[in-house]
Amino acid sequence: MATDPFDPAAFRALGHQIIDLLTDHLAATATGLGKVLDLPPPDQRLASVAELDGRGGNDPVHWVKRLLAESNHLHDPRYMGHQVSAPLPMLALFEAVGALLNNGMAVYEMGPVQTAMELRALQWMARVLGMPAASDGVMTSGGSLGNLTALLAARQRHGDAWQKGGHDFCVLASEQAHYCVDRACRILGLSDQGLVTIPVDAQFRMRHELLPAAIEQARRNGRTPIAVVASACSTATGSFDPINAIADVCQQHDLWLHVDGAHGAAYALSPSLRPLLAGIERADSVVFDAHKMLQTPALVTGVLFRSAASCAAVFTQQASYLFAKKAEVEWWNRGHRTIECTKRAMGVLLYVAVAVLGEDRLRQDLERGVALARALAARVRGDAAFELAVEPQCNIVCFRHRPRDIAGSALDAHNASIRVRLLAEGTFYIVQTTLPQGVFLRTTLMNPRTTEADLDAMLAAVRSAAS
Ligand SMILES: Cc1ncc(COP(=O)(O)O)c(C=O)c1O
């Protein structure tokens, strides 16, 4: 590397080398012939990465090569694991643009065009969800922070809890809600009884008919319910809570309805899948992760609020060195509305994805993922050696290998060991989840490169690992 790290010619030369390496990586991962993941024990990997001695002089290309070789390859068609997208390659280039410009997002002056693009991206999300034109939103680093932000807004409705606190509040959510909802409640200071969990039905959807009794019980326990969180969908099985029925209860009891649509909100783009989200337009707030289903790099999360006023009221605080006026009058200073001060210009990624690709292309990929999930479920159902946990409602499929002579904890250990073997081979990346029936293998089919042939190969690999 040149002695001057800001030398434009050196930057250009390095950039060309890196683009070539990324392009080769994209081509190689398309074949599905290499390893999805090479996963030595963590201590071994740590030992292979030298301690920093502060002297410098390392070749940056060496590190690019190591990153490409030793990472989890989400563009490989046999990556079927966690709900993180195989991002649009074009957006990796926009990440580089954003990193070089390094325009943060607290105040308009620090990210002028980025602020406008973030707001347009949020308006697009709100329109897709069918939220009112007067809604507002913010972008946060991930759905976990997004859910916390929404619940802060729900709390704020109760007598300026931002100033005065309020430890006797509680939130209701299904027992299948993402763990970050429980975390958010604890961060809000609501402690052990801050989250009231509602049982689910056989399809892992919230049993909404139990909500009124749970609300009454919480009140008898000295708690003031402030919000219900509907999962759209749940993480483990991809199950959609009945939003309309939950919205009715919220209306009757004057509760804030928050929809955790981190994974599933994107289905609002598809007329055939939109019914899964029926009622989402009635929500007071929605979390919508573009880095899950809209193919942006992580993290790009929209938190949409039905009322612009409640969005602006979440963090009612003075910071005179940043903000001259109140949030309500300054749509352009986004830092009023988020926990983060300096924040990546994440809205750019979603804005560009929609502006360049268009909604149709994104919709097709969403529908394709669900079609693949149905195809996988059909294969699992048709093979006596496998068991489907639940009929997939979207692109998440949970199944297990079930030899006739194994049950209970031995069956759990059997399936867990199948995954250990697959990880050791590195040819497929699938994950696992524990449901009331036991341990299941879990796949999320959101990689546009995955085909039905890859599903067949994955099931064959599971069978072989099982034997
Ligand atoms: C339903 C749901 N909510 C929230 C999250 C957390 O989102 P993030 O990983 O963007 O923080 C996830 C992540 O998988 C999720 O599935």
The ligand as a Gaussian input file, in Angstrom:
#p B3LYP/6-31G(d) Opt

LIG

0 1
 C      -39.431000     -11.379000      14.074000
 C      -38.080000     -10.764000      14.314000
 N      -37.990000      -9.626000      15.017000
 C      -36.821000      -9.035000      15.253000
 C      -35.641000      -9.582000      14.801000
 C      -34.356000      -8.891000      15.102000
 O      -33.968000      -8.180000      13.991000
 P      -32.450000      -7.688000      13.787000
 O      -31.653000      -8.943000      13.632000
 O      -32.518000      -6.861000      12.556000
 O      -32.073000      -6.918000      15.017000
 C      -35.681000     -10.764000      14.060000
 C      -34.430000     -11.376000      13.574000
 O      -34.391000     -12.461000      13.084000
 C      -36.927000     -11.372000      13.792000
 O      -37.025000     -12.487000      13.093000

